[in-house]
């Protein structure tokens, strides 16, 4: 009679080799994040499976660093305070001029309220189809989560926006009370609008009703309960922001006064007087005119 032991050993050895070859093809096991390791996370994909990656060094920007957008800061800060306190609060859409501080406000809110349980999760537009899975992962946690979608816009025919609509307000299941979505965009309705779409509008009595294409685009932005608009900075506001960042880099009053003309030329060269451009100018000026090492406080 054949001894079964060697046959079993041979079979197990072949099975182990087969598993070693198959393992790289399998999606990784779902990784539950260490919530105590960070206050900000990024949704990442690997081999078809998503997971939350801790961000060890989030931007060190604070609300006091953001100048000339006081009305916008006040409104979104109040909404976030309500949310952190467990009171009713709205999803927020921040729209307007590029480089005007939209994403910086959200990052600053994390630093303001992280000690009270606020957490930030950044989700790329291409991963919006995973929103339902992300929300399910957060549901029931004691922390308060803001899902952050930066520079959000959709092309015509882009179906990923439907996943966002469902999570915002389009599912038979209620959204968890510990999750909000804050999104930034240069477009108020998040999708391109075309002149010929207006031709589909119809008149009913004295009212004008937009066509279905326009209604579809408006329906997404309307799911954000709070709209906050940001506007281009004038020259004085731009110089005020540049002055703030030059001070943060240790530049003295005389240096800052002497940098004014260069700051204006910098903005002219970039074709924009935005907070981002002011920050970039301050870095360049401080780096080229100061002999001491400077640690940057933030990034746009």
Secondary structure, 3 states (H helix, E strand, C coil): CCCHHHHHHHHHHHHHHHHHHHHCCCCCCCCCCCHHHCCEEEEEEECCEEEEEEECCCCCCCHHHCCCCHHHHHHHHHHHHHHHCCCCCCCEEEEECCCCCHHHHHHHHHHHHHHHCEEEEECCHHHHHHHHHHHHHHCCCCCEEEEEECCCCECCCCCCHHHHHHHHHCCCCCCCCCEEEEEEECCCCCECCCHHHHCCCEEECCEEECCHHHHHHHHHHCCCCEEEEECCCCHHHHHHHHHHHHHHCCCCHHHHHHCHHHHHHHHHHHCCCCHHHHHHHHHHHHHHHCCCCCCCCCCC
